[in-house]
Amino acid sequence: MHNIIYILFIGKYLMFVSVYMTAKNRKEARKLALFLVKNRLAACANIFPIESIYWWDKKLQNEKEYAIIAKTQKAKIKKLISAVKKIHSYSVPCVVSWQIGDANKDYLDWIKEETNK
């Protein structure tokens, strides 16, 4: 019985993800972050400068970009990815998510509240 209760409790908190994205500059990163938060596809988004090294068109690239980390519910991830692909300037935008493990319960409740409005 205790195992079932534990699984139900843990399952409630496995419904949250962090989403990592990149953008060509701060302006685009801000546009993406604002769109996602205003449309309740994410509760919040952090933006910061990064340096990216990757292959594109058979050439090694080394570019300044901006990263975005958004927090949302797992149930919103497909809509979030679709929205990013529609408004992003890249033909193949980086949009990857990972499940949030141990976290502040109050913070997870806040994510749920803000993305359910």
Protein Blocks (a to p, Z undefined) as FASTA:
>chain_A
ZZmmmmmmmmmmmmcccdddddfbfklmmmmmmmmmmnopafbdcdddddddddeehiac
ddddddddddddfklmmmmmmmmmmmpmbfbdcddddddfdddfklmmmmmmmmmZZ
